Amino acid sequence: MKKTGYTFPLLSDPDTETIRRYDLLHKGESPGGHDIARPAEFLVDRNSIVRWRNLTEDLRIRARPEQMLEAARSLR
């Protein structure tokens, strides 16, 4: 993280604890047939409450920046 200059937290979840907690497990969906996380974006407030989420079944589909900004603005 420090080497690349990232200033925000990233989650590493090798035991899939968080993936399972947020119901993001995609059983057997990796090219090798292993479990992977479903694509998802979350907006979490300072009290750790998920205020918005975008879940997809297709790893190529993500929320557009304007969707996330609109969602963040609507939370104010």
PyMOL Python script that loads the backbone (N, CA, C, O; Angstrom):
from pymol import cmd

cmd.read_pdbstr("""\
ATOM      1  N   MET A   1       0.827  -1.184   0.000  1.00  0.00           N
ATOM      2  CA  MET A   1       0.000   0.000   0.000  1.00  0.00           C
ATOM      3  C   MET A   1       0.875   1.253   0.000  1.00  0.00           C
ATOM      4  O   MET A   1       0.666   2.160  -0.806  1.00  0.00           O
ATOM      5  N   LYS A   2       1.835   1.299   0.889  1.00  0.00           N
ATOM      6  CA  LYS A   2       2.687   2.486   0.976  1.00  0.00           C
ATOM      7  C   LYS A   2       3.521   2.658  -0.285  1.00  0.00           C
ATOM      8  O   LYS A   2       3.707   3.779  -0.757  1.00  0.00           O
ATOM      9  N   LYS A   3       4.025   1.559  -0.834  1.00  0.00           N
ATOM     10  CA  LYS A   3       4.857   1.636  -2.034  1.00  0.00           C
ATOM     11  C   LYS A   3       4.086   2.214  -3.216  1.00  0.00           C
ATOM     12  O   LYS A   3       4.646   2.957  -4.022  1.00  0.00           O
ATOM     13  N   THR A   4       2.816   1.878  -3.320  1.00  0.00           N
ATOM     14  CA  THR A   4       2.020   2.337  -4.462  1.00  0.00           C
ATOM     15  C   THR A   4       1.369   3.689  -4.221  1.00  0.00           C
ATOM     16  O   THR A   4       0.844   4.295  -5.155  1.00  0.00           O
ATOM     17  N   GLY A   5       1.393   4.172  -2.981  1.00  0.00           N
ATOM     18  CA  GLY A   5       0.850   5.490  -2.680  1.00  0.00           C
ATOM     19  C   GLY A   5      -0.630   5.521  -2.372  1.00  0.00           C
ATOM     20  O   GLY A   5      -1.216   6.600  -2.294  1.00  0.00           O
ATOM     21  N   TYR A   6      -1.255   4.364  -2.194  1.00  0.00           N
ATOM     22  CA  TYR A   6      -2.680   4.360  -1.851  1.00  0.00           C
ATOM     23  C   TYR A   6      -2.884   4.984  -0.476  1.00  0.00           C
ATOM     24  O   TYR A   6      -2.110   4.740   0.449  1.00  0.00           O
ATOM     25  N   THR A   7      -3.928   5.787  -0.352  1.00  0.00           N
ATOM     26  CA  THR A   7      -4.204   6.474   0.915  1.00  0.00           C
ATOM     27  C   THR A   7      -5.522   6.019   1.523  1.00  0.00           C
ATOM     28  O   THR A   7      -6.018   6.630   2.470  1.00  0.00           O
ATOM     29  N   PHE A   8      -6.084   4.956   0.984  1.00  0.00           N
ATOM     30  CA  PHE A   8      -7.365   4.457   1.497  1.00  0.00           C
ATOM     31  C   PHE A   8      -7.194   2.986   1.887  1.00  0.00           C
ATOM     32  O   PHE A   8      -6.296   2.315   1.379  1.00  0.00           O
ATOM     33  N   PRO A   9      -8.042   2.483   2.779  1.00  0.00           N
ATOM     34  CA  PRO A   9      -7.904   1.092   3.208  1.00  0.00           C
ATOM     35  C   PRO A   9      -8.363   0.108   2.128  1.00  0.00           C
ATOM     36  O   PRO A   9      -9.338   0.360   1.421  1.00  0.00           O
ATOM     37  N   LEU A  10      -7.663  -0.993   2.014  1.00  0.00           N
ATOM     38  CA  LEU A  10      -8.041  -2.099   1.138  1.00  0.00           C
ATOM     39  C   LEU A  10      -8.237  -3.333   2.008  1.00  0.00           C
ATOM     40  O   LEU A  10      -7.579  -3.486   3.038  1.00  0.00           O
ATOM     41  N   LEU A  11      -9.134  -4.203   1.595  1.00  0.00           N
ATOM     42  CA  LEU A  11      -9.431  -5.411   2.359  1.00  0.00           C
ATOM     43  C   LEU A  11      -8.864  -6.628   1.654  1.00  0.00           C
ATOM     44  O   LEU A  11      -9.128  -6.850   0.472  1.00  0.00           O
ATOM     45  N   SER A  12      -8.091  -7.407   2.375  1.00  0.00           N
ATOM     46  CA  SER A  12      -7.648  -8.710   1.897  1.00  0.00           C
ATOM     47  C   SER A  12      -8.419  -9.745   2.707  1.00  0.00           C
ATOM     48  O   SER A  12      -8.423  -9.690   3.937  1.00  0.00           O
ATOM     49  N   ASP A  13      -9.067 -10.680   2.034  1.00  0.00           N
ATOM     50  CA  ASP A  13      -9.969 -11.611   2.710  1.00  0.00           C
ATOM     51  C   ASP A  13      -9.719 -13.051   2.251  1.00  0.00           C
ATOM     52  O   ASP A  13     -10.610 -13.675   1.676  1.00  0.00           O
ATOM     53  N   PRO A  14      -8.513 -13.587   2.499  1.00  0.00           N
ATOM     54  CA  PRO A  14      -8.186 -14.922   1.985  1.00  0.00           C
ATOM     55  C   PRO A  14      -9.056 -16.043   2.541  1.00  0.00           C
ATOM     56  O   PRO A  14      -9.187 -17.084   1.896  1.00  0.00           O
ATOM     57  N   ASP A  15      -9.647 -15.868   3.700  1.00  0.00           N
ATOM     58  CA  ASP A  15     -10.509 -16.907   4.276  1.00  0.00           C
ATOM     59  C   ASP A  15     -11.984 -16.686   3.950  1.00  0.00           C
ATOM     60  O   ASP A  15     -12.834 -17.423   4.450  1.00  0.00           O
ATOM     61  N   THR A  16     -12.301 -15.716   3.143  1.00  0.00           N
ATOM     62  CA  THR A  16     -13.646 -15.352   2.681  1.00  0.00           C
ATOM     63  C   THR A  16     -14.630 -15.019   3.816  1.00  0.00           C
ATOM     64  O   THR A  16     -15.843 -15.115   3.633  1.00  0.00           O
ATOM     65  N   GLU A  17     -14.113 -14.636   4.961  1.00  0.00           N
ATOM     66  CA  GLU A  17     -14.987 -14.292   6.091  1.00  0.00           C
ATOM     67  C   GLU A  17     -15.884 -13.089   5.755  1.00  0.00           C
ATOM     68  O   GLU A  17     -17.097 -13.137   5.957  1.00  0.00           O
ATOM     69  N   THR A  18     -15.283 -12.030   5.249  1.00  0.00           N
ATOM     70  CA  THR A  18     -16.057 -10.836   4.924  1.00  0.00           C
ATOM     71  C   THR A  18     -16.922 -11.069   3.696  1.00  0.00           C
ATOM     72  O   THR A  18     -18.065 -10.617   3.642  1.00  0.00           O
ATOM     73  N   ILE A  19     -16.381 -11.771   2.716  1.00  0.00           N
ATOM     74  CA  ILE A  19     -17.149 -12.089   1.508  1.00  0.00           C
ATOM     75  C   ILE A  19     -18.436 -12.806   1.890  1.00  0.00           C
ATOM     76  O   ILE A  19     -19.500 -12.492   1.355  1.00  0.00           O
ATOM     77  N   ARG A  20     -18.356 -13.747   2.789  1.00  0.00           N
ATOM     78  CA  ARG A  20     -19.548 -14.490   3.223  1.00  0.00           C
ATOM     79  C   ARG A  20     -20.480 -13.605   4.052  1.00  0.00           C
ATOM     80  O   ARG A  20     -21.699 -13.693   3.914  1.00  0.00           O
ATOM     81  N   ARG A  21     -19.921 -12.760   4.905  1.00  0.00           N
ATOM     82  CA  ARG A  21     -20.732 -11.891   5.755  1.00  0.00           C
ATOM     83  C   ARG A  21     -21.617 -10.956   4.921  1.00  0.00           C
ATOM     84  O   ARG A  21     -22.758 -10.678   5.289  1.00  0.00           O
ATOM     85  N   TYR A  22     -21.081 -10.480   3.805  1.00  0.00           N
ATOM     86  CA  TYR A  22     -21.832  -9.571   2.935  1.00  0.00           C
ATOM     87  C   TYR A  22     -22.544 -10.298   1.802  1.00  0.00           C
ATOM     88  O   TYR A  22     -23.033  -9.666   0.866  1.00  0.00           O
ATOM     89  N   ASP A  23     -22.605 -11.613   1.884  1.00  0.00           N
ATOM     90  CA  ASP A  23     -23.298 -12.446   0.900  1.00  0.00           C
ATOM     91  C   ASP A  23     -22.768 -12.201  -0.510  1.00  0.00           C
ATOM     92  O   ASP A  23     -23.539 -11.992  -1.447  1.00  0.00           O
ATOM     93  N   LEU A  24     -21.448 -12.230  -0.651  1.00  0.00           N
ATOM     94  CA  LEU A  24     -20.815 -11.974  -1.940  1.00  0.00           C
ATOM     95  C   LEU A  24     -20.145 -13.206  -2.537  1.00  0.00           C
ATOM     96  O   LEU A  24     -19.508 -13.110  -3.586  1.00  0.00           O
ATOM     97  N   LEU A  25     -20.277 -14.349  -1.895  1.00  0.00           N
ATOM     98  CA  LEU A  25     -19.595 -15.549  -2.373  1.00  0.00           C
ATOM     99  C   LEU A  25     -20.226 -16.051  -3.667  1.00  0.00           C
ATOM    100  O   LEU A  25     -21.438 -16.252  -3.746  1.00  0.00           O
ATOM    101  N   HIS A  26     -19.392 -16.248  -4.669  1.00  0.00           N
ATOM    102  CA  HIS A  26     -19.792 -16.789  -5.965  1.00  0.00           C
ATOM    103  C   HIS A  26     -19.169 -18.176  -6.039  1.00  0.00           C
ATOM    104  O   HIS A  26     -18.023 -18.325  -6.463  1.00  0.00           O
ATOM    105  N   LYS A  27     -19.923 -19.192  -5.626  1.00  0.00           N
ATOM    106  CA  LYS A  27     -19.379 -20.545  -5.514  1.00  0.00           C
ATOM    107  C   LYS A  27     -18.973 -21.105  -6.882  1.00  0.00           C
ATOM    108  O   LYS A  27     -19.768 -21.159  -7.819  1.00  0.00           O
ATOM    109  N   GLY A  28     -17.708 -21.519  -6.956  1.00  0.00           N
ATOM    110  CA  GLY A  28     -17.206 -22.203  -8.146  1.00  0.00           C
ATOM    111  C   GLY A  28     -17.164 -21.376  -9.418  1.00  0.00           C
ATOM    112  O   GLY A  28     -17.124 -21.938 -10.513  1.00  0.00           O
ATOM    113  N   GLU A  29     -17.174 -20.068  -9.303  1.00  0.00           N
ATOM    114  CA  GLU A  29     -17.280 -19.228 -10.494  1.00  0.00           C
ATOM    115  C   GLU A  29     -15.961 -18.712 -11.051  1.00  0.00           C
ATOM    116  O   GLU A  29     -15.967 -17.985 -12.044  1.00  0.00           O
ATOM    117  N   SER A  30     -14.843 -19.059 -10.451  1.00  0.00           N
ATOM    118  CA  SER A  30     -13.577 -18.629 -11.055  1.00  0.00           C
ATOM    119  C   SER A  30     -13.287 -19.529 -12.248  1.00  0.00           C
ATOM    120  O   SER A  30     -13.875 -20.605 -12.357  1.00  0.00           O
ATOM    121  N   PRO A  31     -12.395 -19.115 -13.148  1.00  0.00           N
ATOM    122  CA  PRO A  31     -12.056 -19.968 -14.290  1.00  0.00           C
ATOM    123  C   PRO A  31     -11.585 -21.368 -13.890  1.00  0.00           C
ATOM    124  O   PRO A  31     -11.781 -22.329 -14.634  1.00  0.00           O
ATOM    125  N   GLY A  32     -10.965 -21.479 -12.717  1.00  0.00           N
ATOM    126  CA  GLY A  32     -10.516 -22.784 -12.238  1.00  0.00           C
ATOM    127  C   GLY A  32     -11.550 -23.517 -11.407  1.00  0.00           C
ATOM    128  O   GLY A  32     -11.267 -24.595 -10.883  1.00  0.00           O
ATOM    129  N   GLY A  33     -12.746 -22.952 -11.274  1.00  0.00           N
ATOM    130  CA  GLY A  33     -13.809 -23.590 -10.511  1.00  0.00           C
ATOM    131  C   GLY A  33     -13.782 -23.307  -9.026  1.00  0.00           C
ATOM    132  O   GLY A  33     -14.500 -23.953  -8.263  1.00  0.00           O
ATOM    133  N   HIS A  34     -12.960 -22.347  -8.597  1.00  0.00           N
ATOM    134  CA  HIS A  34     -12.867 -21.996  -7.181  1.00  0.00           C
ATOM    135  C   HIS A  34     -13.909 -20.932  -6.829  1.00  0.00           C
ATOM    136  O   HIS A  34     -14.453 -20.256  -7.702  1.00  0.00           O
ATOM    137  N   ASP A  35     -14.166 -20.808  -5.545  1.00  0.00           N
ATOM    138  CA  ASP A  35     -15.071 -19.758  -5.072  1.00  0.00           C
ATOM    139  C   ASP A  35     -14.380 -18.404  -5.199  1.00  0.00           C
ATOM    140  O   ASP A  35     -13.183 -18.280  -4.942  1.00  0.00           O
ATOM    141  N   ILE A  36     -15.135 -17.405  -5.593  1.00  0.00           N
ATOM    142  CA  ILE A  36     -14.622 -16.043  -5.683  1.00  0.00           C
ATOM    143  C   ILE A  36     -15.685 -15.085  -5.157  1.00  0.00           C
ATOM    144  O   ILE A  36     -16.821 -15.483  -4.898  1.00  0.00           O
ATOM    145  N   ALA A  37     -15.309 -13.837  -5.004  1.00  0.00           N
ATOM    146  CA  ALA A  37     -16.269 -12.814  -4.563  1.00  0.00           C
ATOM    147  C   ALA A  37     -17.027 -12.268  -5.766  1.00  0.00           C
ATOM    148  O   ALA A  37     -16.462 -12.087  -6.845  1.00  0.00           O
ATOM    149  N   ARG A  38     -18.312 -12.012  -5.564  1.00  0.00           N
ATOM    150  CA  ARG A  38     -19.097 -11.313  -6.585  1.00  0.00           C
ATOM    151  C   ARG A  38     -18.633  -9.870  -6.641  1.00  0.00           C
ATOM    152  O   ARG A  38     -18.229  -9.318  -5.618  1.00  0.00           O
ATOM    153  N   PRO A  39     -18.682  -9.249  -7.804  1.00  0.00           N
ATOM    154  CA  PRO A  39     -18.353  -7.822  -7.896  1.00  0.00           C
ATOM    155  C   PRO A  39     -19.340  -7.005  -7.071  1.00  0.00           C
ATOM    156  O   PRO A  39     -20.545  -7.257  -7.107  1.00  0.00           O
ATOM    157  N   ALA A  40     -18.837  -6.041  -6.341  1.00  0.00           N
ATOM    158  CA  ALA A  40     -19.708  -5.211  -5.515  1.00  0.00           C
ATOM    159  C   ALA A  40     -19.020  -3.899  -5.169  1.00  0.00           C
ATOM    160  O   ALA A  40     -17.796  -3.825  -5.063  1.00  0.00           O
ATOM    161  N   GLU A  41     -19.828  -2.879  -4.999  1.00  0.00           N
ATOM    162  CA  GLU A  41     -19.359  -1.594  -4.486  1.00  0.00           C
ATOM    163  C   GLU A  41     -20.262  -1.215  -3.331  1.00  0.00           C
ATOM    164  O   GLU A  41     -21.467  -1.464  -3.360  1.00  0.00           O
ATOM    165  N   PHE A  42     -19.668  -0.609  -2.310  1.00  0.00           N
ATOM    166  CA  PHE A  42     -20.415  -0.196  -1.128  1.00  0.00           C
ATOM    167  C   PHE A  42     -20.069   1.235  -0.762  1.00  0.00           C
ATOM    168  O   PHE A  42     -18.935   1.677  -0.948  1.00  0.00           O
ATOM    169  N   LEU A  43     -21.038   1.946  -0.248  1.00  0.00           N
ATOM    170  CA  LEU A  43     -20.784   3.218   0.418  1.00  0.00           C
ATOM    171  C   LEU A  43     -21.094   2.980   1.887  1.00  0.00           C
ATOM    172  O   LEU A  43     -22.215   2.619   2.248  1.00  0.00           O
ATOM    173  N   VAL A  44     -20.096   3.185   2.723  1.00  0.00           N
ATOM    174  CA  VAL A  44     -20.217   2.911   4.155  1.00  0.00           C
ATOM    175  C   VAL A  44     -20.003   4.220   4.900  1.00  0.00           C
ATOM    176  O   VAL A  44     -19.051   4.951   4.625  1.00  0.00           O
ATOM    177  N   ASP A  45     -20.897   4.516   5.850  1.00  0.00           N
ATOM    178  CA  ASP A  45     -20.762   5.782   6.573  1.00  0.00           C
ATOM    179  C   ASP A  45     -19.729   5.660   7.687  1.00  0.00           C
ATOM    180  O   ASP A  45     -19.181   4.584   7.927  1.00  0.00           O
ATOM    181  N   ARG A  46     -19.476   6.757   8.353  1.00  0.00           N
ATOM    182  CA  ARG A  46     -18.431   6.764   9.384  1.00  0.00           C
ATOM    183  C   ARG A  46     -18.772   5.893  10.585  1.00  0.00           C
ATOM    184  O   ARG A  46     -17.905   5.623  11.416  1.00  0.00           O
ATOM    185  N   ASN A  47     -20.039   5.444  10.690  1.00  0.00           N
ATOM    186  CA  ASN A  47     -20.438   4.527  11.763  1.00  0.00           C
ATOM    187  C   ASN A  47     -20.427   3.074  11.298  1.00  0.00           C
ATOM    188  O   ASN A  47     -20.955   2.190  11.974  1.00  0.00           O
ATOM    189  N   SER A  48     -19.820   2.839  10.137  1.00  0.00           N
ATOM    190  CA  SER A  48     -19.684   1.490   9.553  1.00  0.00           C
ATOM    191  C   SER A  48     -21.000   0.894   9.091  1.00  0.00           C
ATOM    192  O   SER A  48     -21.129  -0.327   9.001  1.00  0.00           O
ATOM    193  N   ILE A  49     -21.970   1.730   8.799  1.00  0.00           N
ATOM    194  CA  ILE A  49     -23.260   1.265   8.290  1.00  0.00           C
ATOM    195  C   ILE A  49     -23.247   1.354   6.768  1.00  0.00           C
ATOM    196  O   ILE A  49     -22.929   2.400   6.201  1.00  0.00           O
ATOM    197  N   VAL A  50     -23.596   0.244   6.110  1.00  0.00           N
ATOM    198  CA  VAL A  50     -23.668   0.234   4.654  1.00  0.00           C
ATOM    199  C   VAL A  50     -24.898   1.039   4.248  1.00  0.00           C
ATOM    200  O   VAL A  50     -26.024   0.683   4.596  1.00  0.00           O
ATOM    201  N   ARG A  51     -24.680   2.117   3.515  1.00  0.00           N
ATOM    202  CA  ARG A  51     -25.760   3.013   3.096  1.00  0.00           C
ATOM    203  C   ARG A  51     -26.185   2.811   1.659  1.00  0.00           C
ATOM    204  O   ARG A  51     -27.283   3.214   1.273  1.00  0.00           O
ATOM    205  N   TRP A  52     -25.333   2.193   0.862  1.00  0.00           N
ATOM    206  CA  TRP A  52     -25.642   1.921  -0.542  1.00  0.00           C
ATOM    207  C   TRP A  52     -24.777   0.772  -0.999  1.00  0.00           C
ATOM    208  O   TRP A  52     -23.634   0.634  -0.562  1.00  0.00           O
ATOM    209  N   ARG A  53     -25.321  -0.062  -1.883  1.00  0.00           N
ATOM    210  CA  ARG A  53     -24.526  -1.148  -2.435  1.00  0.00           C
ATOM    211  C   ARG A  53     -24.960  -1.433  -3.863  1.00  0.00           C
ATOM    212  O   ARG A  53     -26.103  -1.196  -4.252  1.00  0.00           O
ATOM    213  N   ASN A  54     -24.032  -1.935  -4.610  1.00  0.00           N
ATOM    214  CA  ASN A  54     -24.280  -2.346  -5.981  1.00  0.00           C
ATOM    215  C   ASN A  54     -23.671  -3.728  -6.133  1.00  0.00           C
ATOM    216  O   ASN A  54     -22.455  -3.885  -6.029  1.00  0.00           O
ATOM    217  N   LEU A  55     -24.498  -4.728  -6.376  1.00  0.00           N
ATOM    218  CA  LEU A  55     -24.039  -6.106  -6.522  1.00  0.00           C
ATOM    219  C   LEU A  55     -24.344  -6.576  -7.935  1.00  0.00           C
ATOM    220  O   LEU A  55     -25.414  -6.288  -8.471  1.00  0.00           O
ATOM    221  N   THR A  56     -23.407  -7.300  -8.540  1.00  0.00           N
ATOM    222  CA  THR A  56     -23.640  -7.859  -9.865  1.00  0.00           C
ATOM    223  C   THR A  56     -23.188  -9.307  -9.890  1.00  0.00           C
ATOM    224  O   THR A  56     -22.451  -9.762  -9.016  1.00  0.00           O
ATOM    225  N   GLU A  57     -23.632 -10.003 -10.884  1.00  0.00           N
ATOM    226  CA  GLU A  57     -23.211 -11.392 -11.096  1.00  0.00           C
ATOM    227  C   GLU A  57     -22.074 -11.468 -12.106  1.00  0.00           C
ATOM    228  O   GLU A  57     -21.433 -12.511 -12.237  1.00  0.00           O
ATOM    229  N   ASP A  58     -21.821 -10.388 -12.812  1.00  0.00           N
ATOM    230  CA  ASP A  58     -20.843 -10.369 -13.894  1.00  0.00           C
ATOM    231  C   ASP A  58     -19.656  -9.488 -13.500  1.00  0.00           C
ATOM    232  O   ASP A  58     -19.831  -8.301 -13.226  1.00  0.00           O
ATOM    233  N   LEU A  59     -18.466 -10.055 -13.471  1.00  0.00           N
ATOM    234  CA  LEU A  59     -17.302  -9.293 -13.020  1.00  0.00           C
ATOM    235  C   LEU A  59     -16.960  -8.125 -13.940  1.00  0.00           C
ATOM    236  O   LEU A  59     -16.180  -7.252 -13.558  1.00  0.00           O
ATOM    237  N   ARG A  60     -17.522  -8.094 -15.130  1.00  0.00           N
ATOM    238  CA  ARG A  60     -17.259  -6.984 -16.051  1.00  0.00           C
ATOM    239  C   ARG A  60     -18.168  -5.783 -15.796  1.00  0.00           C
ATOM    240  O   ARG A  60     -17.949  -4.710 -16.357  1.00  0.00           O
ATOM    241  N   ILE A  61     -19.183  -5.958 -14.957  1.00  0.00           N
ATOM    242  CA  ILE A  61     -20.144  -4.884 -14.704  1.00  0.00           C
ATOM    243  C   ILE A  61     -19.829  -4.237 -13.360  1.00  0.00           C
ATOM    244  O   ILE A  61     -19.743  -4.912 -12.334  1.00  0.00           O
ATOM    245  N   ARG A  62     -19.662  -2.942 -13.384  1.00  0.00           N
ATOM    246  CA  ARG A  62     -19.397  -2.171 -12.172  1.00  0.00           C
ATOM    247  C   ARG A  62     -20.268  -0.924 -12.193  1.00  0.00           C
ATOM    248  O   ARG A  62     -20.747  -0.502 -13.246  1.00  0.00           O
ATOM    249  N   ALA A  63     -20.462  -0.348 -11.027  1.00  0.00           N
ATOM    250  CA  ALA A  63     -21.183   0.921 -10.956  1.00  0.00           C
ATOM    251  C   ALA A  63     -20.353   1.988 -11.658  1.00  0.00           C
ATOM    252  O   ALA A  63     -19.131   2.027 -11.520  1.00  0.00           O
ATOM    253  N   ARG A  64     -21.014   2.834 -12.397  1.00  0.00           N
ATOM    254  CA  ARG A  64     -20.325   3.953 -13.038  1.00  0.00           C
ATOM    255  C   ARG A  64     -20.045   5.016 -11.987  1.00  0.00           C
ATOM    256  O   ARG A  64     -20.802   5.136 -11.023  1.00  0.00           O
ATOM    257  N   PRO A  65     -18.979   5.789 -12.149  1.00  0.00           N
ATOM    258  CA  PRO A  65     -18.650   6.822 -11.161  1.00  0.00           C
ATOM    259  C   PRO A  65     -19.820   7.750 -10.860  1.00  0.00           C
ATOM    260  O   PRO A  65     -20.046   8.117  -9.707  1.00  0.00           O
ATOM    261  N   GLU A  66     -20.562   8.129 -11.895  1.00  0.00           N
ATOM    262  CA  GLU A  66     -21.697   9.030 -11.663  1.00  0.00           C
ATOM    263  C   GLU A  66     -22.794   8.376 -10.826  1.00  0.00           C
ATOM    264  O   GLU A  66     -23.502   9.064 -10.091  1.00  0.00           O
ATOM    265  N   GLN A  67     -22.944   7.044 -10.929  1.00  0.00           N
ATOM    266  CA  GLN A  67     -23.914   6.331 -10.080  1.00  0.00           C
ATOM    267  C   GLN A  67     -23.505   6.420  -8.617  1.00  0.00           C
ATOM    268  O   GLN A  67     -24.334   6.677  -7.744  1.00  0.00           O
ATOM    269  N   MET A  68     -22.233   6.205  -8.362  1.00  0.00           N
ATOM    270  CA  MET A  68     -21.754   6.248  -6.982  1.00  0.00           C
ATOM    271  C   MET A  68     -21.833   7.660  -6.411  1.00  0.00           C
ATOM    272  O   MET A  68     -22.199   7.847  -5.251  1.00  0.00           O
ATOM    273  N   LEU A  69     -21.491   8.645  -7.224  1.00  0.00           N
ATOM    274  CA  LEU A  69     -21.582  10.031  -6.756  1.00  0.00           C
ATOM    275  C   LEU A  69     -23.027  10.419  -6.467  1.00  0.00           C
ATOM    276  O   LEU A  69     -23.306  11.088  -5.472  1.00  0.00           O
ATOM    277  N   GLU A  70     -23.937  10.004  -7.326  1.00  0.00           N
ATOM    278  CA  GLU A  70     -25.360  10.288  -7.095  1.00  0.00           C
ATOM    279  C   GLU A  70     -25.843   9.628  -5.804  1.00  0.00           C
ATOM    280  O   GLU A  70     -26.571  10.235  -5.019  1.00  0.00           O
ATOM    281  N   ALA A  71     -25.429   8.380  -5.595  1.00  0.00           N
ATOM    282  CA  ALA A  71     -25.810   7.675  -4.371  1.00  0.00           C
ATOM    283  C   ALA A  71     -25.249   8.387  -3.146  1.00  0.00           C
ATOM    284  O   ALA A  71     -25.949   8.539  -2.145  1.00  0.00           O
ATOM    285  N   ALA A  72     -23.989   8.826  -3.214  1.00  0.00           N
ATOM    286  CA  ALA A  72     -23.367   9.518  -2.080  1.00  0.00           C
ATOM    287  C   ALA A  72     -24.081  10.842  -1.802  1.00  0.00           C
ATOM    288  O   ALA A  72     -24.311  11.191  -0.644  1.00  0.00           O
ATOM    289  N   ARG A  73     -24.422  11.560  -2.831  1.00  0.00           N
ATOM    290  CA  ARG A  73     -25.126  12.826  -2.645  1.00  0.00           C
ATOM    291  C   ARG A  73     -26.506  12.632  -2.029  1.00  0.00           C
ATOM    292  O   ARG A  73     -26.959  13.463  -1.242  1.00  0.00           O
ATOM    293  N   SER A  74     -27.172  11.543  -2.382  1.00  0.00           N
ATOM    294  CA  SER A  74     -28.514  11.301  -1.862  1.00  0.00           C
ATOM    295  C   SER A  74     -28.503  10.918  -0.384  1.00  0.00           C
ATOM    296  O   SER A  74     -29.546  10.951   0.269  1.00  0.00           O
ATOM    297  N   LEU A  75     -27.351  10.560   0.143  1.00  0.00           N
ATOM    298  CA  LEU A  75     -27.241  10.160   1.549  1.00  0.00           C
ATOM    299  C   LEU A  75     -27.093  11.339   2.490  1.00  0.00           C
ATOM    300  O   LEU A  75     -27.253  11.183   3.700  1.00  0.00           O
ATOM    301  N   ARG A  76     -26.798  12.489   1.973  1.00  0.00           N
ATOM    302  CA  ARG A  76     -26.569  13.667   2.826  1.00  0.00           C
ATOM    303  C   ARG A  76     -27.816  14.120   3.514  1.00  0.00           C
ATOM    304  O   ARG A  76     -27.787  15.096   4.264  1.00  0.00           O
TER     305      ARG A  76
END
""", "prot")
cmd.dss("prot")
cmd.show_as("cartoon", "prot")
cmd.util.cbc("prot")
cmd.orient("prot")
